[in-house]
Amino acid sequence: MVIFGASGDLTKRKLMPALYSLYKEERLPKELSILGIGRTVYTDTDYRSYILKEIKLFLNSSEQDGPMMESFVSHLYYLSIDPAIESEYGQLSCRLEELSGEERPDNLLYYLATPPSLYGVIPLHLKKWRLNSKHARIIVEKPFGYDLESAQELNRIYSSAFDERQIYRIDHFLGKETAQNLLAFRFANGIFEPLWNRNYIDYVEVTAVENLGIEQRGGFYDTTGALRDMVQNHLIQLVALTAMEPPAAFNADSFRNEVVKVYESLTPLNEVDLDEHIVRGQYTVSGSKKGYREEKNIPEDSRTETYIAMKLGISNWRWSGVPFYIRTGKQMPTKVTEIVVHFKETPHQMFRMAGDKAPIANKLILRLQPNEGIVLKFGMKLPGPGFEVKQVMMDFSYDKLGGVPSGDAYARLIEDCIQGDPTLFTRSDAVEASWRFFDPILQYWKEHTEAPLYGYPAGTWGPLESEAMMHEHGAEWTNPCKNLTNTDEYCEL
Protein backbone atom coordinates (compact mmCIF):
# COMPACT_ATOMS: atom_id res chain seq x y z
CA MET A 1 0.00 0.00 0.00
CA VAL A 2 1.40 3.38 -1.04
CA ILE A 3 0.06 6.46 0.75
CA PHE A 4 0.71 9.77 -0.99
CA GLY A 5 0.57 12.55 1.60
CA ALA A 6 1.86 10.25 4.33
CA SER A 7 3.10 13.11 6.54
CA GLY A 8 -0.24 14.95 6.36
CA ASP A 9 -3.15 15.34 8.72
CA LEU A 10 -5.51 12.83 7.09
CA THR A 11 -2.93 10.05 7.28
CA LYS A 12 -2.16 10.39 10.98
CA ARG A 13 -5.72 11.23 12.02
CA LYS A 14 -7.73 8.73 9.96
CA LEU A 15 -5.75 6.33 7.80
CA MET A 16 -3.18 5.03 10.27
CA PRO A 17 -5.71 4.44 13.09
CA ALA A 18 -7.94 2.64 10.56
CA LEU A 19 -5.07 0.48 9.29
CA TYR A 20 -3.98 -0.26 12.85
CA SER A 21 -7.50 -1.43 13.77
CA LEU A 22 -7.55 -3.73 10.74
CA TYR A 23 -4.09 -5.05 11.62
CA LYS A 24 -5.07 -5.64 15.24
CA GLU A 25 -8.11 -7.66 14.13
CA GLU A 26 -5.97 -9.64 11.63
CA ARG A 27 -7.95 -8.29 8.67
CA LEU A 28 -4.91 -7.12 6.68
CA PRO A 29 -2.77 -9.35 4.47
CA LYS A 30 0.09 -10.65 6.64
CA GLU A 31 2.80 -9.54 4.21
CA LEU A 32 1.37 -6.06 3.60
CA SER A 33 3.95 -3.28 3.47
CA ILE A 34 2.78 0.33 3.81
CA LEU A 35 4.98 2.86 2.05
CA GLY A 36 4.46 6.50 2.94
CA ILE A 37 5.24 9.16 0.32
CA GLY A 38 5.74 12.82 1.18
CA ARG A 39 7.99 15.81 0.84
CA THR A 40 8.87 15.88 4.55
CA VAL A 41 12.18 14.07 5.11
CA TYR A 42 12.02 10.95 7.30
CA THR A 43 13.98 7.74 7.53
CA ASP A 44 11.93 4.55 7.94
CA THR A 45 12.79 4.56 11.66
CA ASP A 46 11.87 8.22 12.11
CA TYR A 47 8.55 7.76 10.33
CA ARG A 48 7.64 4.75 12.45
CA SER A 49 8.37 6.73 15.62
CA TYR A 50 6.32 9.67 14.31
CA ILE A 51 3.29 7.51 13.49
CA LEU A 52 3.53 5.57 16.75
CA LYS A 53 3.40 8.84 18.67
CA GLU A 54 0.66 10.44 16.56
CA ILE A 55 -1.86 7.60 16.34
CA LYS A 56 -2.00 7.35 20.13
CA LEU A 57 -3.68 10.76 20.06
CA PHE A 58 -6.50 9.41 17.90
CA LEU A 59 -7.11 6.06 19.60
CA ASN A 60 -9.07 5.35 22.77
CA SER A 61 -6.98 4.00 25.62
CA SER A 62 -8.83 0.66 25.28
CA GLU A 63 -7.64 0.38 21.67
CA GLN A 64 -3.99 0.93 22.47
CA ASP A 65 -1.81 -2.15 22.78
CA GLY A 66 1.91 -1.41 23.04
CA PRO A 67 3.34 -4.62 21.52
CA MET A 68 0.63 -4.70 18.84
CA MET A 69 1.28 -1.07 17.87
CA GLU A 70 5.02 -1.74 17.69
CA SER A 71 4.31 -4.72 15.45
CA PHE A 72 2.03 -2.62 13.23
CA VAL A 73 4.53 0.20 12.67
CA SER A 74 7.18 -2.36 11.71
CA HIS A 75 5.24 -2.67 8.44
CA LEU A 76 5.68 1.05 7.69
CA TYR A 77 8.28 2.48 5.33
CA TYR A 78 8.87 5.96 3.99
CA LEU A 79 10.18 7.61 0.84
CA SER A 80 10.73 11.36 0.61
CA ILE A 81 9.88 12.59 -2.88
CA ASP A 82 7.74 15.35 -4.35
CA PRO A 83 4.66 13.64 -5.90
CA ALA A 84 4.31 16.54 -8.36
CA ILE A 85 7.70 15.82 -10.01
CA GLU A 86 7.57 13.01 -12.56
CA SER A 87 11.31 12.20 -12.52
CA GLU A 88 11.20 11.32 -8.81
CA TYR A 89 8.88 8.39 -9.48
CA GLY A 90 11.95 6.43 -10.52
CA GLN A 91 12.84 6.31 -6.82
CA LEU A 92 9.32 5.05 -6.06
CA SER A 93 9.67 2.29 -8.65
CA CYS A 94 12.99 1.16 -7.15
CA ARG A 95 11.62 1.22 -3.60
CA LEU A 96 8.58 -0.85 -4.58
CA GLU A 97 10.83 -3.43 -6.20
CA GLU A 98 12.96 -3.50 -3.05
CA LEU A 99 9.97 -3.98 -0.72
CA SER A 100 8.14 -6.53 -2.88
CA GLY A 101 11.14 -8.46 -4.14
CA GLU A 102 9.56 -8.28 -7.62
CA GLU A 103 10.91 -6.49 -10.66
CA ARG A 104 7.48 -5.15 -11.61
CA PRO A 105 5.25 -5.38 -8.51
CA ASP A 106 1.62 -5.80 -9.50
CA ASN A 107 -0.37 -6.09 -6.28
CA LEU A 108 -0.44 -2.40 -5.37
CA LEU A 109 -2.90 -0.12 -3.61
CA TYR A 110 -2.40 3.65 -3.89
CA TYR A 111 -4.11 6.09 -1.54
CA LEU A 112 -4.16 9.79 -2.47
CA ALA A 113 -4.28 11.64 0.87
CA THR A 114 -3.00 14.76 -0.87
CA PRO A 115 -4.35 18.20 -1.78
CA PRO A 116 -6.82 17.98 -4.71
CA SER A 117 -4.29 19.77 -6.94
CA LEU A 118 -2.34 16.48 -7.15
CA TYR A 119 -5.33 14.25 -8.01
CA GLY A 120 -4.80 14.70 -11.73
CA VAL A 121 -0.99 14.62 -11.55
CA ILE A 122 -0.21 11.41 -9.66
CA PRO A 123 -2.03 8.91 -11.93
CA LEU A 124 -0.29 10.30 -15.02
CA HIS A 125 3.12 9.98 -13.34
CA LEU A 126 2.29 6.43 -12.25
CA LYS A 127 1.31 5.63 -15.83
CA LYS A 128 4.55 7.16 -17.19
CA TRP A 129 6.63 4.91 -14.94
CA ARG A 130 4.42 1.86 -15.64
CA LEU A 131 3.29 1.64 -12.03
CA ASN A 132 -0.37 1.34 -13.08
CA SER A 133 -0.37 -2.43 -13.36
CA LYS A 134 -3.59 -4.25 -14.18
CA HIS A 135 -4.10 -5.43 -10.60
CA ALA A 136 -3.28 -2.07 -8.98
CA ARG A 137 -6.04 -0.07 -7.27
CA ILE A 138 -6.18 3.61 -6.45
CA ILE A 139 -8.25 5.38 -3.77
CA VAL A 140 -9.02 9.05 -4.35
CA GLU A 141 -10.35 11.39 -1.65
CA LYS A 142 -13.04 13.99 -2.28
CA PRO A 143 -13.60 16.52 -3.70
CA PHE A 144 -13.38 14.76 -7.06
CA GLY A 145 -13.37 17.84 -9.24
CA TYR A 146 -14.14 21.48 -8.61
CA ASP A 147 -17.05 21.62 -11.05
CA LEU A 148 -18.49 19.51 -13.87
CA GLU A 149 -15.72 20.34 -16.35
CA SER A 150 -12.89 19.54 -13.93
CA ALA A 151 -14.61 16.32 -12.80
CA GLN A 152 -14.93 15.20 -16.42
CA GLU A 153 -11.26 16.01 -17.00
CA LEU A 154 -10.26 13.99 -13.90
CA ASN A 155 -12.34 11.06 -15.13
CA ARG A 156 -10.53 11.24 -18.48
CA ILE A 157 -7.12 11.26 -16.72
CA TYR A 158 -7.96 8.30 -14.50
CA SER A 159 -9.50 6.27 -17.32
CA SER A 160 -6.31 6.78 -19.33
CA ALA A 161 -4.23 5.24 -16.54
CA PHE A 162 -6.60 2.74 -14.89
CA ASP A 163 -9.74 0.77 -15.66
CA GLU A 164 -12.88 1.90 -13.84
CA ARG A 165 -12.78 -1.30 -11.74
CA GLN A 166 -9.39 -0.13 -10.35
CA ILE A 167 -10.59 3.36 -9.30
CA TYR A 168 -12.07 3.81 -5.82
CA ARG A 169 -13.49 7.32 -5.21
CA ILE A 170 -13.96 7.30 -1.46
CA ASP A 171 -16.74 8.93 0.56
CA HIS A 172 -16.24 7.97 4.19
CA PHE A 173 -19.93 8.64 4.97
CA LEU A 174 -20.75 5.41 3.13
CA GLY A 175 -18.37 3.51 5.39
CA LYS A 176 -20.48 4.31 8.44
CA GLU A 177 -22.57 1.44 9.75
CA THR A 178 -25.77 3.47 9.94
CA ALA A 179 -25.49 4.56 6.30
CA GLN A 180 -25.27 0.91 5.30
CA ASN A 181 -27.91 -0.02 7.85
CA LEU A 182 -30.32 2.32 6.10
CA LEU A 183 -30.31 -0.11 3.18
CA ALA A 184 -30.89 -3.10 5.45
CA PHE A 185 -33.59 -1.17 7.31
CA ARG A 186 -35.41 -0.43 4.05
CA PHE A 187 -34.92 -3.61 2.08
CA ALA A 188 -34.76 -6.32 4.78
CA ASN A 189 -37.94 -5.30 6.62
CA GLY A 190 -41.32 -5.77 4.97
CA ILE A 191 -43.08 -3.29 7.27
CA PHE A 192 -41.19 -0.18 6.12
CA GLU A 193 -40.63 -0.44 2.37
CA PRO A 194 -44.38 -0.30 1.50
CA LEU A 195 -44.53 3.08 3.30
CA TRP A 196 -41.38 4.47 1.65
CA ASN A 197 -43.02 6.70 -0.95
CA ARG A 198 -44.99 9.88 -1.60
CA ASN A 199 -48.24 8.34 -0.30
CA TYR A 200 -46.97 8.10 3.27
CA ILE A 201 -43.93 10.37 3.58
CA ASP A 202 -44.43 14.13 3.93
CA TYR A 203 -40.82 15.32 3.69
CA VAL A 204 -37.25 14.22 4.41
CA GLU A 205 -34.38 16.06 6.13
CA VAL A 206 -30.68 15.31 5.69
CA THR A 207 -28.41 17.17 8.11
CA ALA A 208 -24.62 17.11 8.49
CA VAL A 209 -23.35 19.92 10.73
CA GLU A 210 -20.27 20.59 12.90
CA ASN A 211 -19.67 22.65 16.02
CA LEU A 212 -16.22 23.73 14.79
CA GLY A 213 -15.08 26.40 12.38
CA ILE A 214 -12.67 25.88 9.52
CA GLU A 215 -9.72 25.44 11.93
CA GLN A 216 -6.46 25.74 9.96
CA ARG A 217 -7.97 25.08 6.52
CA GLY A 218 -8.68 28.69 5.54
CA GLY A 219 -6.75 28.66 2.27
CA PHE A 220 -8.48 25.47 1.12
CA TYR A 221 -11.95 26.21 2.44
CA ASP A 222 -12.30 29.71 0.99
CA THR A 223 -11.88 28.31 -2.53
CA THR A 224 -14.24 25.42 -1.80
CA GLY A 225 -17.21 26.34 0.37
CA ALA A 226 -19.91 24.19 1.91
CA LEU A 227 -21.53 23.10 -1.35
CA ARG A 228 -18.33 21.65 -2.81
CA ASP A 229 -17.00 20.41 0.53
CA MET A 230 -20.13 18.60 1.77
CA VAL A 231 -23.25 18.84 -0.37
CA GLN A 232 -22.05 17.65 -3.78
CA ASN A 233 -20.63 14.44 -2.31
CA HIS A 234 -21.61 13.53 1.26
CA LEU A 235 -25.16 14.87 1.50
CA ILE A 236 -26.26 13.88 -1.97
CA GLN A 237 -24.98 10.34 -1.29
CA LEU A 238 -27.23 10.17 1.77
CA VAL A 239 -30.16 11.45 -0.30
CA ALA A 240 -29.46 8.66 -2.79
CA LEU A 241 -29.43 5.98 -0.08
CA THR A 242 -32.75 7.27 1.22
CA ALA A 243 -34.46 7.64 -2.16
CA MET A 244 -33.03 4.82 -4.31
CA GLU A 245 -35.09 1.94 -5.67
CA PRO A 246 -34.30 -1.59 -4.45
CA PRO A 247 -31.34 -2.95 -6.46
CA ALA A 248 -32.00 -6.13 -8.43
CA ALA A 249 -29.17 -7.71 -6.41
CA PHE A 250 -26.87 -6.32 -3.77
CA ASN A 251 -23.72 -6.08 -5.82
CA ALA A 252 -21.59 -3.17 -6.96
CA ASP A 253 -23.16 -2.67 -10.39
CA SER A 254 -26.80 -2.96 -9.32
CA PHE A 255 -26.35 -0.77 -6.25
CA ARG A 256 -24.46 1.97 -8.09
CA ASN A 257 -26.91 1.91 -11.00
CA GLU A 258 -29.71 2.88 -8.61
CA VAL A 259 -27.61 5.68 -7.09
CA VAL A 260 -27.06 7.19 -10.53
CA LYS A 261 -30.81 7.00 -11.25
CA VAL A 262 -31.51 9.17 -8.19
CA TYR A 263 -28.98 11.78 -9.29
CA GLU A 264 -30.46 11.85 -12.77
CA SER A 265 -33.97 12.30 -11.28
CA LEU A 266 -33.09 15.42 -9.27
CA THR A 267 -35.37 18.24 -10.40
CA PRO A 268 -33.20 20.95 -12.03
CA LEU A 269 -33.32 24.36 -10.35
CA ASN A 270 -33.91 27.42 -12.53
CA GLU A 271 -32.75 30.92 -11.54
CA VAL A 272 -35.98 31.70 -9.66
CA ASP A 273 -35.72 28.43 -7.72
CA LEU A 274 -32.12 29.15 -6.74
CA ASP A 275 -33.04 32.06 -4.47
CA GLU A 276 -36.20 30.40 -3.17
CA HIS A 277 -34.85 26.88 -2.61
CA ILE A 278 -31.31 27.64 -1.44
CA VAL A 279 -30.15 29.56 1.64
CA ARG A 280 -26.46 30.36 1.97
CA GLY A 281 -24.91 31.52 5.22
CA GLN A 282 -21.59 32.51 6.74
CA TYR A 283 -20.89 32.44 10.47
CA THR A 284 -20.20 35.73 12.22
CA VAL A 285 -18.61 36.76 15.51
CA SER A 286 -20.43 35.52 18.61
CA GLY A 287 -18.89 36.11 22.03
CA SER A 288 -15.43 34.55 22.08
CA LYS A 289 -16.01 32.75 18.76
CA LYS A 290 -14.48 34.24 15.65
CA GLY A 291 -16.47 35.03 12.57
CA TYR A 292 -15.49 33.36 9.31
CA ARG A 293 -13.91 36.54 7.95
CA GLU A 294 -11.74 36.80 11.08
CA GLU A 295 -10.26 33.33 10.49
CA LYS A 296 -6.68 32.93 9.27
CA ASN A 297 -6.18 33.27 5.47
CA ILE A 298 -9.77 34.46 4.88
CA PRO A 299 -10.33 37.74 2.97
CA GLU A 300 -12.33 40.34 4.86
CA ASP A 301 -14.87 40.52 2.01
CA SER A 302 -15.14 36.73 1.43
CA ARG A 303 -18.49 35.47 0.13
CA THR A 304 -17.75 31.79 0.65
CA GLU A 305 -20.64 29.95 2.29
CA THR A 306 -20.04 28.03 5.53
CA TYR A 307 -23.71 27.02 5.70
CA ILE A 308 -26.11 25.90 3.02
CA ALA A 309 -29.69 24.65 3.16
CA MET A 310 -31.47 23.41 0.05
CA LYS A 311 -34.88 22.13 -0.97
CA LEU A 312 -34.55 19.33 -3.52
CA GLY A 313 -37.16 17.52 -5.56
CA ILE A 314 -36.91 14.05 -7.12
CA SER A 315 -38.91 13.67 -10.31
CA ASN A 316 -39.98 10.04 -10.33
CA TRP A 317 -43.00 7.97 -9.39
CA ARG A 318 -41.88 7.20 -5.85
CA TRP A 319 -40.97 10.73 -4.72
CA SER A 320 -42.86 13.22 -6.87
CA GLY A 321 -44.05 16.07 -4.62
CA VAL A 322 -41.95 15.05 -1.59
CA PRO A 323 -39.36 17.73 -0.70
CA PHE A 324 -35.91 16.70 0.50
CA TYR A 325 -34.42 19.38 2.74
CA ILE A 326 -30.66 19.15 3.15
CA ARG A 327 -28.31 21.33 5.21
CA THR A 328 -24.71 21.50 6.31
CA GLY A 329 -22.82 24.11 8.26
CA LYS A 330 -19.82 25.09 10.36
CA GLN A 331 -20.04 26.52 13.88
CA MET A 332 -23.39 24.92 14.69
CA PRO A 333 -24.50 24.22 18.29
CA THR A 334 -23.49 20.55 18.04
CA LYS A 335 -21.99 17.98 15.69
CA VAL A 336 -24.52 15.62 14.16
CA THR A 337 -25.23 13.79 10.91
CA GLU A 338 -28.67 12.29 10.49
CA ILE A 339 -31.57 11.57 8.15
CA VAL A 340 -35.06 12.38 9.41
CA VAL A 341 -38.08 10.93 7.61
CA HIS A 342 -41.35 12.72 8.40
CA PHE A 343 -44.43 10.62 7.75
CA LYS A 344 -47.79 12.17 6.93
CA GLU A 345 -50.30 12.74 9.69
CA THR A 346 -53.23 10.38 10.09
CA PRO A 347 -56.17 11.49 7.93
CA HIS A 348 -58.37 12.08 10.97
CA GLN A 349 -57.23 13.08 14.48
CA MET A 350 -59.42 11.51 17.16
CA PHE A 351 -57.24 12.05 20.23
CA ARG A 352 -56.00 15.08 22.13
CA MET A 353 -52.25 15.51 22.34
CA ALA A 354 -50.69 15.88 25.81
CA GLY A 355 -50.21 19.51 26.77
CA ASP A 356 -52.71 20.63 24.11
CA LYS A 357 -49.97 20.46 21.49
CA ALA A 358 -50.79 20.16 17.82
CA PRO A 359 -50.85 16.59 16.48
CA ILE A 360 -47.36 15.31 15.71
CA ALA A 361 -46.78 12.95 12.81
CA ASN A 362 -44.57 9.87 13.04
CA LYS A 363 -40.89 10.53 12.60
CA LEU A 364 -37.98 8.19 11.81
CA ILE A 365 -34.47 9.39 12.69
CA LEU A 366 -31.40 7.60 11.34
CA ARG A 367 -28.30 9.01 12.99
CA LEU A 368 -24.85 8.51 11.49
CA GLN A 369 -22.97 10.44 14.17
CA PRO A 370 -22.60 10.75 17.10
CA ASN A 371 -24.02 7.69 18.88
CA GLU A 372 -25.03 5.91 15.67
CA GLY A 373 -28.55 4.56 15.82
CA ILE A 374 -32.21 4.66 14.75
CA VAL A 375 -35.20 6.28 16.48
CA LEU A 376 -38.88 5.84 15.63
CA LYS A 377 -41.32 8.34 17.16
CA PHE A 378 -44.98 7.39 17.49
CA GLY A 379 -48.03 8.26 19.59
CA MET A 380 -49.11 6.32 22.70
CA LYS A 381 -51.91 6.88 25.20
CA LEU A 382 -50.92 8.34 28.54
CA PRO A 383 -51.98 6.24 31.57
CA GLY A 384 -55.15 7.45 33.28
CA PRO A 385 -58.65 8.48 32.29
CA GLY A 386 -59.46 9.81 28.85
CA PHE A 387 -57.46 9.47 25.66
CA GLU A 388 -54.55 11.83 25.85
CA VAL A 389 -51.75 10.89 23.47
CA LYS A 390 -48.05 11.60 23.83
CA GLN A 391 -45.28 10.97 21.35
CA VAL A 392 -42.79 8.36 22.57
CA MET A 393 -39.69 6.81 21.08
CA MET A 394 -38.43 3.37 20.21
CA ASP A 395 -34.70 3.57 19.71
CA PHE A 396 -31.64 1.51 18.93
CA SER A 397 -28.02 2.60 19.15
CA TYR A 398 -24.88 0.64 18.37
CA ASP A 399 -23.40 1.32 21.80
CA LYS A 400 -26.15 -0.90 23.26
CA LEU A 401 -24.94 -4.00 21.43
CA GLY A 402 -22.99 -5.27 24.43
CA GLY A 403 -19.72 -3.60 23.51
CA VAL A 404 -19.76 -4.60 19.85
CA PRO A 405 -18.10 -1.64 18.05
CA SER A 406 -19.84 0.00 15.12
CA GLY A 407 -16.53 0.06 13.28
CA ASP A 408 -14.40 2.71 11.67
CA ALA A 409 -15.63 4.06 8.32
CA TYR A 410 -12.14 4.33 6.81
CA ALA A 411 -11.23 0.85 8.01
CA ARG A 412 -14.33 -0.60 6.38
CA LEU A 413 -13.71 1.12 3.06
CA ILE A 414 -9.97 0.35 2.92
CA GLU A 415 -10.77 -3.30 3.61
CA ASP A 416 -13.40 -3.28 0.85
CA CYS A 417 -10.80 -1.91 -1.57
CA ILE A 418 -8.28 -4.57 -0.57
CA GLN A 419 -10.99 -7.20 -1.16
CA GLY A 420 -11.83 -5.62 -4.54
CA ASP A 421 -15.40 -4.64 -3.60
CA PRO A 422 -16.31 -1.21 -5.08
CA THR A 423 -19.96 -1.20 -3.94
CA LEU A 424 -19.60 1.70 -1.47
CA PHE A 425 -17.35 3.79 -3.72
CA THR A 426 -18.52 6.37 -6.26
CA ARG A 427 -18.54 5.49 -9.95
CA SER A 428 -17.50 7.94 -12.66
CA ASP A 429 -21.03 8.42 -14.03
CA ALA A 430 -22.34 9.20 -10.53
CA VAL A 431 -19.67 11.88 -10.07
CA GLU A 432 -20.64 13.56 -13.31
CA ALA A 433 -24.38 13.23 -12.70
CA SER A 434 -24.00 14.92 -9.31
CA TRP A 435 -21.89 17.74 -10.72
CA ARG A 436 -24.34 18.17 -13.60
CA PHE A 437 -27.02 19.09 -11.06
CA PHE A 438 -24.88 21.35 -8.85
CA ASP A 439 -22.76 23.06 -11.51
CA PRO A 440 -25.48 25.55 -12.60
CA ILE A 441 -25.78 26.68 -8.96
CA LEU A 442 -22.07 27.44 -8.77
CA GLN A 443 -22.19 29.23 -12.11
CA TYR A 444 -25.13 31.34 -10.95
CA TRP A 445 -23.28 32.43 -7.79
CA LYS A 446 -20.22 33.24 -9.84
CA GLU A 447 -22.20 35.42 -12.25
CA HIS A 448 -24.51 36.98 -9.63
CA THR A 449 -22.32 38.24 -6.82
CA GLU A 450 -25.38 39.94 -5.34
CA ALA A 451 -27.03 36.56 -4.61
CA PRO A 452 -28.03 36.48 -0.92
CA LEU A 453 -25.46 35.38 1.65
CA TYR A 454 -26.86 35.58 5.18
CA GLY A 455 -24.84 35.96 8.35
CA TYR A 456 -25.53 33.78 11.39
CA PRO A 457 -23.87 34.02 14.82
CA ALA A 458 -21.39 31.22 15.47
CA GLY A 459 -22.98 28.59 17.69
CA THR A 460 -26.51 28.97 16.27
CA TRP A 461 -28.51 26.84 13.82
CA GLY A 462 -27.83 29.04 10.81
CA PRO A 463 -29.77 31.84 9.12
CA LEU A 464 -33.45 32.20 10.04
CA GLU A 465 -34.16 32.24 6.30
CA SER A 466 -33.48 28.48 6.24
CA GLU A 467 -36.45 27.96 8.57
CA ALA A 468 -38.63 30.26 6.47
CA MET A 469 -37.77 28.17 3.40
CA MET A 470 -39.47 25.17 5.00
CA HIS A 471 -42.59 26.97 6.23
CA GLU A 472 -44.14 26.89 2.75
CA HIS A 473 -44.44 23.13 3.20
CA GLY A 474 -45.44 23.38 6.86
CA ALA A 475 -42.13 21.80 7.77
CA GLU A 476 -39.44 22.59 10.33
CA TRP A 477 -35.89 21.46 11.02
CA THR A 478 -35.25 18.79 13.63
CA ASN A 479 -32.59 20.36 15.85
CA PRO A 480 -30.67 18.08 18.21
CA CYS A 481 -29.67 19.72 21.48
CA LYS A 482 -26.21 20.92 22.36
CA ASN A 483 -23.89 18.25 23.81
CA LEU A 484 -25.94 15.51 22.18
CA THR A 485 -25.20 12.19 23.89
CA ASN A 486 -28.25 10.03 23.32
CA THR A 487 -31.18 9.60 21.01
CA ASP A 488 -33.85 11.46 22.99
CA GLU A 489 -32.22 14.89 23.18
CA TYR A 490 -34.04 17.06 20.66
CA CYS A 491 -34.74 20.76 21.07
CA GLU A 492 -37.86 22.71 20.28
CA LEU A 493 -37.32 25.37 17.61
Secondary structure, DSSP 8 states (H G I E B T S, - for coil): -EEETTTSHHIIIIIHHHHHHHHHTT-S-TT--EEEEESS---HHHHHHHHHHHHGGGS-GGG--HHHHHHHHTTEEEEE--TT-GGGHHHHHHHHHHHHS-SS----EEEE-S-GGGTTTHHHHHHHTT---TT-EEEE-S---SSHHHHHHHHHHHHHHS-GGGEEE--GGGGSHHHHHHHHHHHS-TTTGGG-STTTEEEEEEEEE-SS--TT-HHHHTTTHHIIIIIIIIIHHHHHHHH----SSSSHHHHHHHHHHHHHHB----HHHHHHHEEEEEEE-BTTB--GGGSTT--TT----SEEEEEE-B-STTTTT--EEEEEESS-SS-EEEEEEEE---SS--SEEGGG------EEEEEEESS-EEEEEEEEE-SSSS-EEEEEEEEEEGGGSTT-----HHHHHHHHHHHT--TTSB-HHHHHHHHHHHHHHHHHHHH-TTS--EEEETTSSS-THHHHHHHTTT----EE-TT--STT-EE--
